[in-house]
Amino acid sequence: MQPNGSWPAAPTRSSCPPAQPDHPPPGNCNALRAPRLRPALGLPPRADGQGEATFTGPLAGQAQWSNYPRLRGDWAFPEGRGVLEVTGGGFAPFSVTGMSSLTCGSRIHVMRFQTAGAAHGWLNDVIAIGEGSIDPDRGMLAMRYYACIADYLPGIEVPADQ
């Protein structure tokens, strides 16, 4: 939250290049249910949370997730897992890591998918980078994800002595 009591505007840029036309970005995710703090005796504090999410965009559907982030100072480091039931059929299990500011609500996530479904198999080759914010008072998280796909494959020269 900013000093004037408002939430910062959503970021407008990403460090990832736009997705290739045959690999659309995974889309947007709006998650519900804020995490609750559950410190363990003698261990660094952790939070846990679970909820539902709505994915919109080229990869659309409903998801169920859980998250057990590690808390350190003004930051949370998510360790989330979930499964997306894709509109039109199929499932796409996913994992989320990253870092989230507990002071201003901004966050950057890395999402990976592992699916056996042929229609969504391309997701297994994607690392999705997400940016967004959280409103802990309402228990709402809004994220925007970008598909990052390796397309720079330079040749590797063999040394002359081999």
PALODO-573803 format. One record per residue (C-alpha): x, y, z; residue number from 1. Coordinates in Angstrom, 2 decimals, m for minus. Example, Ala and Ser with C-alpha at 12.3 -4.5 7.8 and 13.67 -1.06 7.14 Angstrom:
<rs>
+---------+---------+---------+-------+
|      xx |      yy |      zz | kolba |
+---------+---------+---------+-------+
|   12.30 |   m4.50 |    7.80 |     1 |
|   13.67 |   m1.06 |    7.14 |     2 |
+---------+---------+---------+-------+
</rs>
This chain:
<rs>
+---------+---------+---------+-------+
|      xx |      yy |      zz | kolba |
+---------+---------+---------+-------+
|    0.00 |    0.00 |    0.00 |     1 |
|    1.25 |    3.46 |   m0.83 |     2 |
|    1.58 |    6.21 |    1.83 |     3 |
|   m1.69 |    7.79 |    0.62 |     4 |
|   m3.52 |    4.53 |    1.38 |     5 |
|   m4.02 |    3.43 |   m2.22 |     6 |
|   m2.67 |    0.33 |   m3.95 |     7 |
|    0.05 |    0.92 |   m6.55 |     8 |
|   m0.96 |    0.81 |  m10.20 |     9 |
|   m0.42 |   m2.51 |  m11.96 |    10 |
|    2.87 |   m2.72 |  m13.85 |    11 |
|    2.61 |   m2.18 |  m17.58 |    12 |
|    5.80 |   m3.86 |  m18.82 |    13 |
|    7.46 |   m7.23 |  m18.56 |    14 |
|   11.04 |   m8.29 |  m19.04 |    15 |
|    9.91 |  m11.25 |  m21.14 |    16 |
|    9.40 |  m10.93 |  m24.87 |    17 |
|    5.86 |  m11.40 |  m26.15 |    18 |
|    4.82 |  m14.99 |  m26.74 |    19 |
|    5.14 |  m16.58 |  m30.15 |    20 |
|    1.83 |  m16.76 |  m32.09 |    21 |
|    1.65 |  m20.55 |  m31.80 |    22 |
|    2.31 |  m20.34 |  m28.04 |    23 |
|   m0.15 |  m17.80 |  m26.57 |    24 |
|    0.49 |  m16.38 |  m23.10 |    25 |
|   m1.09 |  m18.44 |  m20.33 |    26 |
|   m3.38 |  m15.52 |  m19.47 |    27 |
|   m4.53 |  m13.75 |  m16.36 |    28 |
|   m5.29 |  m15.28 |  m13.00 |    29 |
|   m7.49 |  m13.84 |  m10.28 |    30 |
|   m7.17 |  m15.82 |   m7.07 |    31 |
|   m9.32 |  m15.76 |   m3.96 |    32 |
|   m8.72 |  m16.35 |   m0.23 |    33 |
|   m5.80 |  m14.60 |    1.42 |    34 |
|   m3.12 |  m16.67 |    3.16 |    35 |
|   m3.14 |  m16.89 |    6.95 |    36 |
|   m0.01 |  m16.83 |    9.12 |    37 |
|    0.91 |  m20.06 |   10.93 |    38 |
|    4.39 |  m19.80 |   12.48 |    39 |
|    6.02 |  m23.02 |   13.63 |    40 |
|    7.85 |  m23.20 |   16.97 |    41 |
|   11.46 |  m22.14 |   16.55 |    42 |
|   11.22 |  m21.99 |   12.75 |    43 |
|   10.96 |  m19.03 |   10.39 |    44 |
|    7.32 |  m18.00 |    9.92 |    45 |
|    5.34 |  m19.42 |    7.04 |    46 |
|    1.87 |  m18.69 |    5.76 |    47 |
|   m0.53 |  m21.04 |    4.14 |    48 |
|   m3.40 |  m20.44 |    1.82 |    49 |
|   m5.69 |  m22.15 |   m0.59 |    50 |
|   m8.27 |  m21.03 |   m3.03 |    51 |
|   m9.74 |  m20.92 |   m6.46 |    52 |
|   m8.55 |  m18.98 |   m9.47 |    53 |
|  m10.07 |  m18.00 |  m12.78 |    54 |
|   m7.66 |  m18.06 |  m15.73 |    55 |
|   m8.70 |  m15.83 |  m18.63 |    56 |
|   m7.13 |  m15.29 |  m22.02 |    57 |
|   m5.80 |  m17.96 |  m24.41 |    58 |
|   m5.48 |  m20.44 |  m21.54 |    59 |
|   m8.81 |  m20.21 |  m19.73 |    60 |
|  m10.42 |  m22.24 |  m16.99 |    61 |
|  m10.89 |  m22.72 |  m13.27 |    62 |
|   m8.09 |  m23.70 |  m10.90 |    63 |
|   m7.73 |  m24.97 |   m7.35 |    64 |
|   m4.44 |  m24.15 |   m5.60 |    65 |
|   m2.59 |  m24.18 |   m2.30 |    66 |
|    0.42 |  m22.10 |   m1.26 |    67 |
|    2.92 |  m22.42 |    1.59 |    68 |
|    5.19 |  m19.38 |    1.25 |    69 |
|    8.22 |  m18.75 |    3.41 |    70 |
|    8.16 |  m15.31 |    5.06 |    71 |
|   11.34 |  m13.26 |    5.54 |    72 |
|   11.27 |   m9.61 |    6.54 |    73 |
|    8.94 |   m7.69 |    4.25 |    74 |
|    8.83 |  m10.50 |    1.66 |    75 |
|    6.96 |  m13.74 |    1.05 |    76 |
|    8.44 |  m16.44 |   m1.20 |    77 |
|    5.54 |  m18.52 |   m2.57 |    78 |
|    5.63 |  m22.29 |   m2.97 |    79 |
|    2.30 |  m22.94 |   m4.64 |    80 |
|    0.79 |  m25.93 |   m6.40 |    81 |
|   m2.50 |  m26.29 |   m8.21 |    82 |
|   m4.42 |  m27.72 |  m11.11 |    83 |
|   m6.20 |  m25.82 |  m13.86 |    84 |
|   m9.30 |  m27.40 |  m15.39 |    85 |
|   m9.04 |  m25.95 |  m18.89 |    86 |
|  m12.18 |  m24.66 |  m20.59 |    87 |
|  m12.91 |  m27.05 |  m23.43 |    88 |
|  m11.41 |  m30.03 |  m21.61 |    89 |
|   m8.19 |  m31.17 |  m20.03 |    90 |
|   m6.16 |  m30.44 |  m16.93 |    91 |
|   m2.90 |  m28.56 |  m16.46 |    92 |
|   m1.16 |  m29.03 |  m13.08 |    93 |
|    1.07 |  m26.06 |  m12.21 |    94 |
|    3.59 |  m24.81 |   m9.67 |    95 |
|    4.32 |  m21.22 |   m8.64 |    96 |
|    7.42 |  m19.70 |   m7.01 |    97 |
|    8.62 |  m16.11 |   m6.79 |    98 |
|    8.69 |  m13.21 |   m4.39 |    99 |
|    5.97 |  m10.97 |   m3.03 |   100 |
|    6.27 |   m7.68 |   m1.18 |   101 |
|    4.32 |   m7.63 |    2.07 |   102 |
|    4.57 |   m3.84 |    2.24 |   103 |
|    3.28 |   m2.61 |   m1.15 |   104 |
|    1.50 |   m5.74 |   m2.39 |   105 |
|    3.54 |   m6.17 |   m5.58 |   106 |
|    4.65 |   m9.62 |   m6.67 |   107 |
|    6.57 |  m11.46 |   m9.35 |   108 |
|    5.92 |  m15.16 |   m9.91 |   109 |
|    7.31 |  m17.97 |  m12.04 |   110 |
|    4.72 |  m20.54 |  m13.11 |   111 |
|    5.49 |  m23.95 |  m14.65 |   112 |
|    3.07 |  m26.52 |  m16.00 |   113 |
|    3.23 |  m30.32 |  m16.21 |   114 |
|    0.47 |  m31.79 |  m18.31 |   115 |
|    0.05 |  m35.08 |  m20.14 |   116 |
|   m2.79 |  m33.81 |  m22.33 |   117 |
|   m1.78 |  m33.50 |  m25.99 |   118 |
|   m3.88 |  m30.37 |  m26.54 |   119 |
|   m1.96 |  m28.51 |  m23.84 |   120 |
|    1.41 |  m30.27 |  m24.09 |   121 |
|    3.04 |  m27.05 |  m25.32 |   122 |
|    2.68 |  m25.75 |  m21.73 |   123 |
|    5.39 |  m28.18 |  m20.61 |   124 |
|    7.91 |  m26.07 |  m22.58 |   125 |
|    6.79 |  m22.74 |  m21.12 |   126 |
|    8.00 |  m20.77 |  m18.14 |   127 |
|    5.37 |  m18.16 |  m17.37 |   128 |
|    6.48 |  m14.96 |  m15.64 |   129 |
|    3.72 |  m13.20 |  m13.73 |   130 |
|    3.36 |   m9.74 |  m12.26 |   131 |
|    0.58 |   m8.45 |  m10.10 |   132 |
|   m0.63 |   m7.33 |   m6.73 |   133 |
|   m2.55 |   m8.48 |   m3.68 |   134 |
|   m5.27 |   m6.80 |   m1.66 |   135 |
|   m5.01 |   m8.58 |    1.72 |   136 |
|   m8.05 |   m6.76 |    3.14 |   137 |
|  m10.31 |   m8.30 |    0.48 |   138 |
|   m8.29 |  m11.51 |    0.05 |   139 |
|   m7.80 |  m10.91 |   m3.68 |   140 |
|   m4.78 |  m11.51 |   m5.89 |   141 |
|   m4.58 |  m10.29 |   m9.50 |   142 |
|   m1.79 |  m11.52 |  m11.76 |   143 |
|   m0.84 |  m11.22 |  m15.43 |   144 |
|    1.42 |  m13.92 |  m16.91 |   145 |
|    3.72 |  m13.90 |  m19.93 |   146 |
|    4.85 |  m17.06 |  m21.72 |   147 |
|    8.64 |  m17.26 |  m21.98 |   148 |
|    9.80 |  m19.73 |  m24.61 |   149 |
|   13.43 |  m20.50 |  m25.47 |   150 |
|   13.94 |  m19.73 |  m29.14 |   151 |
|   17.61 |  m18.73 |  m29.10 |   152 |
|   19.53 |  m21.92 |  m29.81 |   153 |
|   23.05 |  m21.00 |  m30.88 |   154 |
|   25.47 |  m23.60 |  m32.16 |   155 |
|   28.25 |  m24.65 |  m29.80 |   156 |
|   31.63 |  m24.93 |  m31.43 |   157 |
|   33.81 |  m27.94 |  m30.71 |   158 |
|   37.36 |  m26.92 |  m29.69 |   159 |
|   40.01 |  m27.77 |  m32.33 |   160 |
|   41.91 |  m30.04 |  m29.92 |   161 |
|   38.97 |  m32.47 |  m29.47 |   162 |
+---------+---------+---------+-------+
</rs>
